[in-house]
Amino acid sequence: MQTSSSSSLCAIVPLDCILNCSNQLAYPCSFSLGLSRGSRDLKVSRLKAGFWESIRSGLIKNNSTQVIEPPSSTDPQEDEEPLPQEFVLVEKTLPDGTIEQIIFSSGGDVDIYDLQALCDKVGWPRRPLSKLAAALRNSYMVATLHSVKKSASGEELNNEKKLIGMARATSDHAFNATIWDVLVDPSYQGQGLGKALIEKIIRALLQRDIGNITLFADSKVVEFYRNLGFEADPEGIKGMFWYPRF
């Protein structure tokens, strides 16, 4: 299945799915109410609110909205954002004895020519490279998956590092984020890599106290995102588009 996020269906990830279904994630970790950052203790009170109220006020939706009141700490280290991550997501031995590692990175290291080649593989129309570079540069977060092959002794083969997946997010750096351009090389699809990519982005955004996470999905991948906790057309809210009519 081609993983994509480029159509007209609006979706939002509900907090209760992230909190209550962590055992279904590829890499489980615990979340506390209020999405505490580091060692901070956050005061949480509960109010009834609808989807729009949570969007407008920046509150997190979990059936009843949680109002997050930050502590009065003035420690500058408390406000530092998490550093970019890079780690081996999957490691496997190929039939010829070569070891392949799938490396996840949130550092935004993307070669635009490699990205264009990946877009070609999934059948996306080509976009001007200058605009593609600007989109990456202006994104709040860019997450990638690279394949690295090594010999049985652990030596990297020909410095081969192949881009096989990417997703990016834009944000107001406070309340809202939107995930764009979710891509997985067709030869690597069906292995749970797209799922792991989205889950890692969601966790990174939640760690930065960004709780309203949206994306656009075409009809072929709606169920894929629904299984990750996204809700289509919450409370009947529809995505609206404007584009030149000529």
C-alpha positions as a Python dict, from the first residue, in 0.01 Angstrom:
ca = {
    (1, 'M'): (0, 0, 0),
    (2, 'Q'): (133, 341, -94),
    (3, 'T'): (159, 560, 212),
    (4, 'S'): (54, 912, 126),
    (5, 'S'): (-98, 1222, 280),
    (6, 'S'): (-202, 1431, -15),
    (7, 'S'): (-576, 1465, -56),
    (8, 'S'): (-886, 1626, 87),
    (9, 'L'): (-975, 1431, 400),
    (10, 'C'): (-894, 1605, 724),
    (11, 'A'): (-800, 1398, 1026),
    (12, 'I'): (-682, 1459, 1379),
    (13, 'V'): (-516, 1228, 1627),
    (14, 'P'): (-707, 1199, 1956),
    (15, 'L'): (-501, 1203, 2275),
    (16, 'D'): (-689, 913, 2432),
    (17, 'C'): (-566, 681, 2157),
    (18, 'I'): (-204, 770, 2227),
    (19, 'L'): (-248, 735, 2602),
    (20, 'N'): (-458, 419, 2612),
    (21, 'C'): (-318, 223, 2317),
    (22, 'S'): (57, 248, 2375),
    (23, 'N'): (77, -131, 2380),
    (24, 'Q'): (-18, -128, 2011),
    (25, 'L'): (269, 98, 1911),
    (26, 'A'): (576, -41, 1742),
    (27, 'Y'): (793, 114, 2012),
    (28, 'P'): (582, 157, 2327),
    (29, 'C'): (653, 433, 2573),
    (30, 'S'): (448, 573, 2856),
    (31, 'F'): (256, 900, 2837),
    (32, 'S'): (115, 1081, 3135),
    (33, 'L'): (-187, 1306, 3140),
    (34, 'G'): (-81, 1655, 3051),
    (35, 'L'): (210, 1530, 2837),
    (36, 'S'): (478, 1620, 3088),
    (37, 'R'): (805, 1735, 2933),
    (38, 'G'): (1113, 1600, 3106),
    (39, 'S'): (1066, 1598, 3480),
    (40, 'R'): (817, 1881, 3498),
    (41, 'D'): (491, 1828, 3684),
    (42, 'L'): (194, 1976, 3505),
    (43, 'K'): (-133, 2069, 3670),
    (44, 'V'): (-428, 1927, 3479),
    (45, 'S'): (-794, 2017, 3520),
    (46, 'R'): (-1081, 1875, 3315),
    (47, 'L'): (-1343, 2074, 3126),
    (48, 'K'): (-1604, 1974, 2874),
    (49, 'A'): (-1519, 2110, 2531),
    (50, 'G'): (-1576, 2025, 2168),
    (51, 'F'): (-1331, 1990, 1885),
    (52, 'W'): (-1335, 2357, 1785),
    (53, 'E'): (-1295, 2473, 2144),
    (54, 'S'): (-985, 2258, 2179),
    (55, 'I'): (-841, 2393, 1853),
    (56, 'R'): (-908, 2757, 1935),
    (57, 'S'): (-774, 2742, 2287),
    (58, 'G'): (-490, 2502, 2221),
    (59, 'L'): (-624, 2246, 2463),
    (60, 'I'): (-585, 1872, 2425),
    (61, 'K'): (-895, 1670, 2340),
    (62, 'N'): (-955, 1353, 2543),
    (63, 'N'): (-1334, 1324, 2567),
    (64, 'S'): (-1322, 1597, 2829),
    (65, 'T'): (-1061, 1858, 2754),
    (66, 'Q'): (-752, 1888, 2969),
    (67, 'V'): (-632, 2236, 3053),
    (68, 'I'): (-256, 2226, 3090),
    (69, 'E'): (-113, 2488, 3322),
    (70, 'P'): (267, 2507, 3299),
    (71, 'P'): (460, 2530, 3626),
    (72, 'S'): (626, 2850, 3738),
    (73, 'S'): (977, 2709, 3700),
    (74, 'T'): (1221, 2950, 3538),
    (75, 'D'): (1488, 2690, 3472),
    (76, 'P'): (1592, 2753, 3108),
    (77, 'Q'): (1670, 2386, 3062),
    (78, 'E'): (1301, 2308, 3115),
    (79, 'D'): (1210, 2491, 2792),
    (80, 'E'): (1468, 2326, 2569),
    (81, 'E'): (1321, 2118, 2287),
    (82, 'P'): (1427, 1755, 2251),
    (83, 'L'): (1735, 1701, 2037),
    (84, 'P'): (1698, 1528, 1699),
    (85, 'Q'): (1703, 1150, 1724),
    (86, 'E'): (1887, 893, 1516),
    (87, 'F'): (1881, 521, 1586),
    (88, 'V'): (1854, 180, 1422),
    (89, 'L'): (1485, 98, 1380),
    (90, 'V'): (1526, -244, 1218),
    (91, 'E'): (1823, -472, 1157),
    (92, 'K'): (1809, -789, 949),
    (93, 'T'): (2041, -1031, 772),
    (94, 'L'): (1984, -1069, 399),
    (95, 'P'): (2016, -1404, 215),
    (96, 'D'): (2367, -1313, 93),
    (97, 'G'): (2484, -1254, 449),
    (98, 'T'): (2474, -876, 420),
    (99, 'I'): (2334, -692, 720),
    (100, 'E'): (2076, -424, 646),
    (101, 'Q'): (1987, -156, 899),
    (102, 'I'): (1689, 78, 870),
    (103, 'I'): (1788, 400, 1043),
    (104, 'F'): (1532, 652, 1170),
    (105, 'S'): (1638, 1016, 1196),
    (106, 'S'): (1450, 1330, 1292),
    (107, 'G'): (1740, 1559, 1207),
    (108, 'G'): (1605, 1658, 865),
    (109, 'D'): (1906, 1535, 666),
    (110, 'V'): (1749, 1487, 322),
    (111, 'D'): (1911, 1509, -19),
    (112, 'I'): (1649, 1663, -249),
    (113, 'Y'): (1762, 1449, -542),
    (114, 'D'): (1717, 1134, -332),
    (115, 'L'): (1375, 1265, -226),
    (116, 'Q'): (1277, 1332, -586),
    (117, 'A'): (1379, 976, -678),
    (118, 'L'): (1168, 842, -391),
    (119, 'C'): (869, 1048, -509),
    (120, 'D'): (916, 901, -858),
    (121, 'K'): (907, 548, -713),
    (122, 'V'): (571, 602, -543),
    (123, 'G'): (427, 774, -851),
    (124, 'W'): (403, 1129, -723),
    (125, 'P'): (424, 1412, -977),
    (126, 'R'): (753, 1596, -983),
    (127, 'R'): (779, 1930, -808),
    (128, 'P'): (1036, 2205, -868),
    (129, 'L'): (1351, 2120, -672),
    (130, 'S'): (1381, 2476, -541),
    (131, 'K'): (1033, 2454, -389),
    (132, 'L'): (1101, 2107, -256),
    (133, 'A'): (1414, 2234, -82),
    (134, 'A'): (1221, 2532, 59),
    (135, 'A'): (946, 2302, 192),
    (136, 'L'): (1202, 2091, 375),
    (137, 'R'): (1388, 2395, 507),
    (138, 'N'): (1070, 2557, 640),
    (139, 'S'): (929, 2242, 801),
    (140, 'Y'): (910, 2217, 1177),
    (141, 'M'): (1025, 1855, 1166),
    (142, 'V'): (1157, 1623, 894),
    (143, 'A'): (1184, 1251, 973),
    (144, 'T'): (1358, 1003, 746),
    (145, 'L'): (1425, 633, 706),
    (146, 'H'): (1752, 527, 545),
    (147, 'S'): (1872, 180, 451),
    (148, 'V'): (2237, 108, 526),
    (149, 'K'): (2397, -220, 423),
    (150, 'K'): (2700, -366, 599),
    (151, 'S'): (2913, -674, 563),
    (152, 'A'): (2888, -955, 816),
    (153, 'S'): (3191, -802, 992),
    (154, 'G'): (3004, -474, 1032),
    (155, 'E'): (3186, -271, 767),
    (156, 'E'): (2963, -37, 572),
    (157, 'L'): (2945, -130, 204),
    (158, 'N'): (3045, 147, -38),
    (159, 'N'): (2905, 408, 201),
    (160, 'E'): (2564, 309, 68),
    (161, 'K'): (2291, 505, 246),
    (162, 'K'): (1959, 487, 65),
    (163, 'L'): (1657, 705, 143),
    (164, 'I'): (1355, 472, 173),
    (165, 'G'): (1107, 682, 371),
    (166, 'M'): (1024, 1034, 479),
    (167, 'A'): (756, 1244, 644),
    (168, 'R'): (756, 1605, 755),
    (169, 'A'): (546, 1830, 975),
    (170, 'T'): (472, 2201, 976),
    (171, 'S'): (366, 2375, 1295),
    (172, 'D'): (297, 2700, 1474),
    (173, 'H'): (546, 2573, 1738),
    (174, 'A'): (280, 2592, 2006),
    (175, 'F'): (-58, 2428, 1950),
    (176, 'N'): (-95, 2276, 1604),
    (177, 'A'): (99, 2062, 1358),
    (178, 'T'): (18, 1910, 1020),
    (179, 'I'): (194, 1605, 878),
    (180, 'W'): (283, 1610, 507),
    (181, 'D'): (457, 1405, 238),
    (182, 'V'): (450, 1061, 398),
    (183, 'L'): (652, 835, 169),
    (184, 'V'): (781, 479, 188),
    (185, 'D'): (971, 308, -93),
    (186, 'P'): (732, 52, -250),
    (187, 'S'): (991, -226, -204),
    (188, 'Y'): (985, -160, 172),
    (189, 'Q'): (610, -120, 218),
    (190, 'G'): (412, -373, 416),
    (191, 'Q'): (684, -400, 684),
    (192, 'G'): (537, -152, 934),
    (193, 'L'): (787, 121, 849),
    (194, 'G'): (523, 382, 759),
    (195, 'K'): (345, 309, 1086),
    (196, 'A'): (667, 345, 1284),
    (197, 'L'): (751, 670, 1101),
    (198, 'I'): (417, 832, 1186),
    (199, 'E'): (424, 710, 1547),
    (200, 'K'): (769, 858, 1599),
    (201, 'I'): (661, 1195, 1460),
    (202, 'I'): (351, 1198, 1681),
    (203, 'R'): (559, 1123, 1990),
    (204, 'A'): (811, 1393, 1904),
    (205, 'L'): (531, 1649, 1862),
    (206, 'L'): (365, 1546, 2188),
    (207, 'Q'): (697, 1578, 2369),
    (208, 'R'): (698, 1939, 2254),
    (209, 'D'): (347, 1991, 2393),
    (210, 'I'): (187, 2009, 2047),
    (211, 'G'): (-137, 1814, 2074),
    (212, 'N'): (-354, 1910, 1774),
    (213, 'I'): (-204, 1697, 1495),
    (214, 'T'): (-371, 1684, 1154),
    (215, 'L'): (-302, 1549, 807),
    (216, 'F'): (-470, 1497, 470),
    (217, 'A'): (-524, 1145, 339),
    (218, 'D'): (-661, 1013, 12),
    (219, 'S'): (-923, 742, 16),
    (220, 'K'): (-669, 460, -26),
    (221, 'V'): (-493, 527, 306),
    (222, 'V'): (-775, 648, 531),
    (223, 'E'): (-791, 315, 712),
    (224, 'F'): (-412, 315, 757),
    (225, 'Y'): (-429, 644, 946),
    (226, 'R'): (-746, 547, 1131),
    (227, 'N'): (-559, 248, 1273),
    (228, 'L'): (-297, 489, 1402),
    (229, 'G'): (-559, 683, 1598),
    (230, 'F'): (-652, 955, 1352),
    (231, 'E'): (-1017, 1057, 1333),
    (232, 'A'): (-1174, 1151, 1000),
    (233, 'D'): (-1392, 1464, 994),
    (234, 'P'): (-1413, 1506, 1374),
    (235, 'E'): (-1758, 1635, 1473),
    (236, 'G'): (-1836, 1685, 1104),
    (237, 'I'): (-1557, 1937, 1053),
    (238, 'K'): (-1450, 1945, 688),
    (239, 'G'): (-1120, 2053, 534),
    (240, 'M'): (-1165, 2355, 309),
    (241, 'F'): (-942, 2433, 11),
    (242, 'W'): (-885, 2738, -204),
    (243, 'Y'): (-694, 2720, -531),
    (244, 'P'): (-671, 2934, -847),
    (245, 'R'): (-958, 2859, -1086),
    (246, 'F'): (-794, 2914, -1423),
}
